């Protein structure tokens, strides 16, 4: 039987607006350019998202990109719009190891694993309020190819320490129960501050399934003072959002994780956020404003 609980605490909606993986090119308005990404982030905020999670893409090819100038342009456009929203920049790139099928000790040319100081360069430049820290190493599939998503404790420790120095709160993305154990070690070491923010990433191939039992298991592993939410990929987006909300967690929607409003109907980020607002209203969870979310997360108000 499903585990069903309820709470009336305010819920934070995050909109993950574009992601960095391949997407269905038939989508009529998938955001690719910095202006498109900034505009849809602003629209998501106006629809009810307190946080926007940002990736960048090559404006010409639409492929994922980690160029610092693209992050800078997007964050500048959002800030210059005077839209009140918490900017959360991804810091999960430059960690894909493609093993040579003939000799897995060798990396294929597509491997993009980079040292910590390269991976967080855009955080130093843009200074968002939040950035993601993917506390996991796992087998995954990218564009149909087997790949190892590589985040060693050494690299994660260096990244977390730098975020701490910059005053940027890490959103700890965890894909398995053991990832929470590793995150707890980093917290115990003092490189991640108290009141940590966790995001459960569910439904990725070869990682944790997107179901109620997984959410309940992972939330029971969290530090007592943790703030958390869960995301589901594809058609699991709203079932996971509902169960996360019922169990006291926060909610993430957006085109990074799911392209559809319903079967056969492409969505916009604004529509996905609006649907999350309706869902939370039905479940009796009030929506946190950006200001309220900052208070819940222990963030300083932007100057």
Secondary structure as UniProt FT lines:
FT   STRAND          13..16
FT   TURN            25..26
FT   TURN            28..29
FT   HELIX           34..47
FT   STRAND          51..54
FT   STRAND          56..57
FT   TURN            59..61
FT   STRAND          64..65
FT   HELIX           68..80
FT   TURN            81..82
FT   STRAND          86..89
FT   STRAND          96..97
FT   STRAND          99..100
FT   TURN            101..102
FT   STRAND          103..107
FT   TURN            109..110
FT   HELIX           116..119
FT   HELIX           121..126
FT   STRAND          130..134
FT   STRAND          138..142
FT   TURN            143..144
FT   STRAND          145..149
FT   HELIX           153..166
FT   STRAND          169..174
FT   HELIX           177..189
FT   STRAND          197..202
FT   TURN            205..206
FT   HELIX           212..221
FT   TURN            224..225
FT   STRAND          227..232
FT   HELIX           234..236
FT   HELIX           237..246
FT   TURN            247..248
FT   STRAND          250..253
FT   TURN            255..257
FT   STRAND          260..262
FT   TURN            263..264
FT   STRAND          265..266
FT   HELIX           269..282
FT   TURN            283..284
FT   HELIX           290..297
//
